[in-house]
């Protein structure tokens, strides 16, 4: 980690940390004035700048959109380089919806009178794909210094919430916990030697303690993401490909569709009695199997699936086959009979949320690309890697967060988070592609 502190990447990281609490107060003109600097960070293709980019996207302002747009332009102009790395087909797939979005953005700006900044906001989920290709391009320069910088950022950034003036939600925490959960779990449960300095085990343990005692906040999704990450990592280290084939092979696409369909159907059968029984219990523990199983059932059928069912009904009834100019509201009813009308917040499933924002055709297509990124990047890396190092920890966290976060949330492609997940996934693909080329 000392090497990162002595690098140019650390100086940019400090600049990003200084800007972080003031981003929301900077006028739009000031944020646009920063665009040349942001372009420099991205187009330098220096992975040491990834920590600063992770910090800069955290508030989700125009700065974050500028960074994501930069990765789109980088992808477009470096198509031949990406093609040589064996990923040209994925670039073509990712760029296919672009003409639709360019046309609709033009209509919003020139016909509907929407400002350019506001016109970019509907593109957030789509732009969240392109840090993957940025990660592929910077992968040849990635070393332990870069990995240490990323791990340090994932440790320090969630602690920002302890600042007295901070009201910002740090989405990086949703990746940080699975990272340190799998690291500490692999060290204690699997008793594997970590091939980087052991102080990461100490920092990881500290981070988990802060989470478990509630100082950083602990949610079911985070625990579930950490468990899947640890299972994926253990399967990789133990050379157990059976489990990995379900987590990181194309069949996960079909399994995801079937699981969502099963849970939507199950939500209608989840009895009011069970729902009331859950609500009448005292606080349940994540670490007692019976109580964890109760939480899992409630989370699946009476917390998320009812929202999915309402969102899906809206998508079907409005015949939302094509990309709308305005994202439709939806309604749903809980098992206790509470009605929520004209809801605007997300459906809490990336596939359904993409369909709601971009229509069934385009939204479903982008969901497919997203899952292919997880399979081609961290998935393939875990199949071929057999050692406990920083990259394997990041790969397992990509699988855990990428799958669970996509199932029960939409944050995986939000502007405040996508660069973390997608750029690391791209790095893992790029490193694996380089190894194959060398062999």
C-alpha positions in Angstrom: 0.0 0.0 0.0 2.9 2.3 0.6 3.7 2.3 -3.1 0.2 3.6 -3.8 0.7 6.5 -1.3 3.9 7.5 -3.2 2.2 7.3 -6.7 0.6 10.0 -8.8 -2.6 8.1 -8.3 -2.7 9.0 -4.6 -2.4 12.7 -5.3 -5.4 12.6 -7.6 -7.2 10.5 -4.9 -6.6 13.3 -2.4 -8.0 15.8 -4.9 -11.1 13.7 -5.3 -11.6 13.4 -1.5 -11.3 17.2 -1.1 -13.9 17.7 -3.8 -16.3 15.1 -2.4 -18.1 17.1 0.3 -18.4 20.1 -2.0 -19.6 18.5 -5.2 -23.3 19.2 -4.6 -22.5 22.8 -3.9 -20.4 23.4 -7.0 -22.5 25.1 -9.7 -23.0 23.3 -13.0 -20.6 25.7 -14.7 -17.9 24.7 -12.3 -18.6 21.0 -12.8 -18.5 21.4 -16.6 -15.2 23.3 -16.2 -13.8 20.1 -14.6 -14.5 18.0 -17.7 -11.0 18.4 -19.2 -9.5 17.1 -16.0 -11.9 14.2 -15.9 -11.1 13.4 -19.5 -7.4 13.3 -18.6 -8.0 10.8 -15.8 -10.0 8.5 -18.0 -8.0 8.9 -21.3 -4.7 8.5 -19.6 -5.7 4.8 -19.2 -3.7 4.7 -16.0 -5.3 2.3 -13.5 -3.7 4.2 -10.6 -6.5 6.8 -11.3 -9.3 4.3 -10.6 -9.4 5.2 -6.9 -9.9 8.9 -7.6 -12.6 8.0 -10.2 -14.4 5.9 -7.6 -14.5 8.8 -5.2 -15.5 11.3 -7.9 -18.6 9.4 -9.0 -19.8 8.9 -5.4 -22.2 11.9 -5.2 -23.8 11.1 -8.7 -23.5 14.7 -10.0 -22.7 15.9 -13.5 -19.1 14.9 -12.7 -20.2 11.2 -12.6 -22.0 11.5 -15.9 -19.0 13.1 -17.5 -16.8 10.3 -16.4 -19.2 7.6 -17.7 -19.5 9.5 -21.0 -15.7 9.6 -21.2 -15.6 5.8 -20.9 -18.2 5.6 -23.7 -16.1 7.8 -26.0 -13.0 5.8 -25.0 -14.7 2.5 -26.0 -15.8 3.9 -29.3 -12.4 5.3 -30.3 -10.5 2.2 -29.1 -12.6 -0.4 -30.8 -9.7 -2.0 -32.7 -7.7 -2.3 -29.5 -10.6 -4.0 -27.8 -11.1 -6.2 -30.8 -7.5 -7.5 -30.5 -8.3 -8.4 -26.9 -11.1 -10.7 -28.2 -13.9 -8.5 -27.0 -15.0 -6.8 -30.2 -18.3 -8.7 -30.2 -19.2 -7.4 -26.8 -18.4 -3.8 -27.8 -20.7 -4.1 -30.8 -23.5 -5.5 -28.6 -23.1 -2.7 -26.1 -23.1 0.0 -28.8 -26.2 -1.3 -30.6 -28.7 0.7 -28.5 -26.6 3.9 -28.8 -28.4 5.3 -31.9 -31.8 5.0 -30.1 -30.5 6.9 -27.1 -28.8 9.5 -29.2 -32.0 10.2 -31.1 -34.1 10.3 -27.9 -31.6 12.7 -26.3 -31.8 14.9 -29.3 -35.6 15.0 -29.1 -35.4 15.8 -25.4 -33.0 18.7 -25.9 -34.3 20.2 -29.2 -38.0 19.4 -29.2 -38.9 19.1 -25.5 -36.6 21.9 -24.3 -34.8 19.8 -21.7 -31.3 20.9 -20.7 -28.4 18.7 -21.8 -27.6 17.8 -18.2 -31.1 16.7 -17.5 -31.3 14.9 -20.9 -28.3 12.7 -19.9 -29.9 11.5 -16.6 -32.2 8.9 -18.3 -29.0 7.4 -19.9 -27.4 6.6 -16.5 -28.0 2.9 -16.5 -26.9 2.5 -20.1 -23.7 4.5 -19.6 -22.9 2.3 -16.6 -21.9 -0.5 -18.9 -18.9 1.2 -20.5 -16.5 1.3 -17.6 -16.1 -2.4 -18.4 -14.2 -1.6 -21.6 -12.2 1.1 -19.8 -11.1 -1.7 -17.3 -10.1 -4.0 -20.2 -7.9 -1.2 -21.7 -6.1 -0.4 -18.4 -5.7 -4.1 -17.4 -2.1 -4.5 -18.8 -0.9 -1.9 -16.3 -2.6 -3.3 -13.3 -0.3 -4.5 -10.5 -0.4 -4.9 -6.7 0.0 -1.1 -6.3 -3.2 -0.6 -8.2 -5.0 -3.4 -6.3 -3.9 -1.9 -3.0 -5.2 1.5 -4.1 -8.6 0.1 -4.9 -8.8 -1.9 -1.6 -7.7 1.2 0.3 -10.4 3.3 -1.4 -13.1 0.6 -0.6 -12.0 0.7 3.0 -11.7 4.5 3.5 -14.6 5.8 1.4 -17.5 4.3 3.4 -16.0 5.9 6.5 -17.0 9.2 5.0 -20.4 8.8 6.6 -18.8 9.5 10.0 -18.1 13.1 9.0 -20.5 15.4 10.9 -21.6 17.3 7.8 -22.0 14.2 5.6 -25.5 13.3 4.3 -24.3 11.4 1.3 -25.1 7.7 0.7 -21.8 6.1 -0.2 -22.8 3.3 -2.6 -19.2 1.9 -2.6 -20.0 0.3 0.7 -22.2 -2.2 -1.1 -19.0 -3.5 -2.8 -16.7 -2.9 0.2 -18.5 -5.3 2.5 -18.5 -8.3 0.1 -14.8 -7.6 -0.6 -13.7 -7.7 3.1 -16.3 -10.4 4.0 -14.7 -12.8 1.4 -11.2 -11.8 2.3 -11.6 -12.5 6.1 -13.8 -15.5 5.4 -11.2 -17.1 3.1 -8.5 -16.5 5.7 -10.4 -17.9 8.6 -12.7 -20.6 7.1 -10.6 -21.7 4.2 -7.3 -21.1 5.9 -5.7 -19.9 2.8 -2.5 -17.7 2.6 -3.3 -14.2 1.3 -0.6 -13.3 -1.3 -0.6 -9.7 -0.3 0.4 -8.0 3.0 -1.5 -9.4 6.0 -2.5 -5.9 7.1 -5.4 -6.2 4.6 -6.7 -9.0 6.9 -6.5 -6.6 9.8 -8.2 -3.8 7.9 -10.8 -6.2 6.6 -11.6 -7.4 10.1 -11.9 -3.9 11.4 -14.3 -3.0 8.5 -16.5 -6.1 9.3 -16.6 -5.2 13.0 -17.7 -1.7 12.2 -20.4 -3.2 9.9 -21.6 -5.9 12.3 -22.0 -3.5 15.3 -24.1 -1.3 13.0 -21.9 1.7 12.7 -21.6 1.3 8.9 -25.1 -0.2 8.6 -25.8 -3.8 7.8 -28.5 -5.1 5.5 -29.7 -8.5 4.3 -28.5 -7.7 0.7 -25.0 -7.0 1.9 -24.8 -10.2 4.0 -26.2 -12.3 1.1 -23.7 -10.6 -1.4 -20.9 -11.5 1.0 -22.0 -15.1 1.3 -22.2 -15.5 -2.5 -18.8 -13.9 -2.9 -17.3 -16.2 -0.3 -18.9 -19.3 -1.9 -17.6 -18.2 -5.3 -14.1 -17.6 -3.9 -14.0 -20.9 -2.1 -15.2 -22.7 -5.1 -12.3 -21.1 -7.1 -9.7 -21.9 -4.5 -10.9 -25.5 -4.0 -11.3 -26.0 -7.7 -14.9 -26.9 -7.3 -16.3 -25.9 -10.7 -19.7 -27.4 -10.1 -20.8 -24.3 -8.0 -19.0 -21.9 -10.3 -20.9 -23.2 -13.3 -24.1 -22.0 -11.7 -22.7 -18.6 -10.7 -20.5 -17.7 -13.6 -21.6 -19.5 -16.7 -24.3 -18.5 -19.3 -26.8 -20.7 -17.5 -27.0 -18.0 -14.8 -29.0 -15.9 -17.4 -31.7 -18.5 -17.6 -31.6 -19.2 -13.9 -32.0 -15.5 -13.1 -35.1 -15.2 -15.3 -36.6 -18.4 -13.8 -35.9 -17.2 -10.3 -37.5 -13.8 -10.8 -40.6 -15.4 -12.4 -40.8 -17.9 -9.5 -40.6 -15.2 -6.9 -43.2 -13.0 -8.5 -45.5 -16.0 -8.6 -44.6 -16.9 -5.1 -45.4 -13.4 -3.9 -49.1 -14.0 -4.6 -49.0 -17.2 -2.6 -47.1 -15.8 0.4 -49.8 -15.8 3.0 -50.8 -12.8 5.1 -50.3 -15.0 8.1 -46.7 -15.6 7.3 -46.2 -11.9 6.7 -47.8 -11.0 10.0 -45.8 -13.8 11.8 -42.6 -12.3 10.5 -43.5 -8.7 11.6 -44.5 -9.9 15.1 -41.1 -11.5 15.8 -38.4 -9.7 17.6 -35.3 -8.6 15.8 -33.9 -11.6 13.9 -30.2 -12.5 13.5 -28.4 -12.9 10.2 -26.2 -15.5 11.8 -28.8 -18.1 13.1 -29.9 -20.3 10.3 -33.6 -20.6 11.2 -33.8 -16.8 11.6 -31.8 -16.2 8.5 -34.1 -18.5 6.5 -37.1 -16.6 7.8 -35.5 -13.3 6.7 -34.7 -14.8 3.3 -38.4 -15.8 2.8 -39.7 -12.4 3.8 -37.1 -10.6 1.7 -37.9 -12.8 -1.3 -41.7 -12.9 -1.2 -43.0 -10.0 0.9 -40.3 -7.3 0.5 -39.1 -7.5 -3.1 -41.3 -9.8 -5.2 -44.4 -7.8 -4.5 -42.7 -4.7 -5.9 -41.5 -6.8 -8.9 -45.0 -8.0 -9.5 -46.4 -4.4 -9.5 -43.6 -3.2 -11.8 -44.0 -6.1 -14.2 -47.8 -5.6 -14.3 -47.2 -2.0 -15.3 -44.7 -2.9 -18.0 -47.1 -5.5 -19.5 -50.3 -3.4 -19.2 -48.7 -0.3 -20.7 -47.2 -2.5 -23.5 -43.8 -1.0 -22.8 -42.0 -2.7 -25.6 -40.0 0.3 -26.7 -38.0 3.0 -24.9 -40.3 5.6 -23.3 -39.5 9.3 -23.0 -40.9 9.3 -19.5 -40.4 6.5 -17.1 -43.8 5.1 -16.1 -44.9 5.0 -12.5 -46.2 1.8 -11.0 -48.3 0.5 -8.1 -48.3 -2.6 -5.9 -50.1 -4.0 -2.9 -48.4 -5.7 0.1 -49.6 -8.9 1.7 -51.0 -6.8 4.6 -53.3 -5.0 2.1 -51.3 -1.7 2.0 -51.6 0.0 -1.4 -48.8 2.0 -2.9 -50.0 4.1 -5.9 -48.0 5.9 -8.5 -44.6 4.8 -7.2 -41.5 6.5 -8.8 -38.7 4.7 -7.0 -36.9 1.8 -8.5 -38.3 -1.7 -8.8 -35.3 -3.2 -7.0 -34.4 -5.6 -9.8 -32.0 -4.5 -12.5 -33.7 -6.4 -15.3 -37.2 -5.1 -14.5 -35.9 -1.6 -13.8 -34.1 -1.5 -17.2 -37.3 -2.6 -18.9 -39.2 0.1 -17.1 -36.7 2.7 -18.2 -35.8 1.5 -21.7 -38.7 -0.9 -22.6 -38.8 -4.7 -22.8 -36.7 -5.0 -26.0 -33.8 -2.6 -25.1 -34.0 -3.1 -21.3 -33.9 -6.8 -21.7 -31.0 -6.5 -24.1 -28.9 -4.4 -21.8 -29.6 -6.8 -18.9 -28.2 -9.6 -21.1 -25.0 -7.6 -21.8 -24.6 -6.8 -18.1 -24.7 -10.6 -17.2 -22.3 -11.4 -20.0 -19.9 -8.9 -18.5 -20.0 -10.8 -15.2 -19.5 -14.1 -17.0 -16.7 -12.9 -19.2 -14.8 -10.9 -16.6 -14.9 -12.1 -12.9 -16.5 -15.4 -13.9 -13.8 -16.6 -16.2 -11.1 -15.2 -13.8 -12.4 -17.3 -10.9 -12.5 -20.4 -13.2 -8.8 -20.0 -14.1 -7.3 -18.5 -10.9 -6.1 -20.8 -8.0 -4.6 -18.4 -5.5 -5.9 -16.0 -2.8 -4.8 -12.6 -4.0 -6.3 -9.2 -4.3 -7.7 -9.8 -7.8 -9.4 -13.0 -6.7 -11.0 -11.2 -3.8 -12.2 -8.4 -6.2 -13.5 -11.1 -8.6 -15.5 -12.9 -6.0 -17.0 -9.5 -4.8 -18.0 -8.8 -8.4 -19.9 -12.1 -8.6 -21.5 -11.7 -5.2 -22.5 -8.0 -5.6 -23.2 -8.3 -9.3 -25.6 -11.2 -9.0 -27.3 -10.4 -5.6 -27.3 -6.6 -6.3 -28.9 -7.2 -9.7 -31.5 -9.5 -8.2 -32.8 -7.4 -5.3 -31.7 -3.9 -6.4 -30.7 -1.6 -9.3 -27.6 0.1 -7.8 -25.3 -2.1 -9.8 -25.7 0.1 -12.9 -26.4 3.4 -11.1 -24.0 6.3 -11.8 -22.9 6.3 -8.2 -21.7 2.7 -8.4 -21.4 1.2 -11.9 -17.8 2.3 -12.4 -16.6 0.2 -9.4 -18.3 -3.0 -10.5 -17.8 -2.7 -14.3 -14.2 -1.4 -14.4 -13.0 -4.1 -12.0 -14.9 -6.7 -14.1 -13.2 -5.3 -17.2 -9.8 -5.5 -15.6 -10.3 -9.1 -14.7 -11.3 -9.9 -18.3 -8.2 -8.0 -19.6 -5.8 -9.7 -17.3 -7.2 -13.1 -18.3 -7.1 -12.3 -22.0 -3.4 -11.2 -21.7 -2.5 -14.4 -19.9 -4.1 -16.5 -22.7 -2.3 -14.4 -25.3 1.1 -14.9 -23.6 0.5 -18.6 -23.4 
